[in-house]
Amino acid sequence: MPNSYNGNDLKNAAKKLASKFRMSVEIHTIKGTSWSDGSETSFVSSIKVRPKTLTGAGDSWDSANIVAHLLELGPTERLLFSNAYSALYVMSSDREPATLNKLLKFIKQEYKNLK
């Protein structure tokens, strides 16, 4: 990826990789996350937060993504869920995982236009 990239670049990269490897692909970066199965794509921007910890964002994103898969969320909802969870994690000074209630409240606050 070039130093300057956007959501469409991430969607295109995920689609290209998914097509090449014939499997669903998720890419998470500081700017946002993308998913593709080779034909469909999704992108969700990262939530801009003031980090209090600089390690663990990727691991927290991955764990939230696994939970979202188990909950059978669709691609866009899964990316949103995982982005919000990792944002909460890096905002936490005690590095404790967020509760589901705290996560859902944060999602409602950050994504007010969701239906």
Summary of the structure (lengths in Angstrom):
residues: 115
radius of gyration: 14.0
end to end distance: 32.5
largest distance: 41.0
contacts: 322
relative contact order: 0.14
helix: 50%
strand: 12%
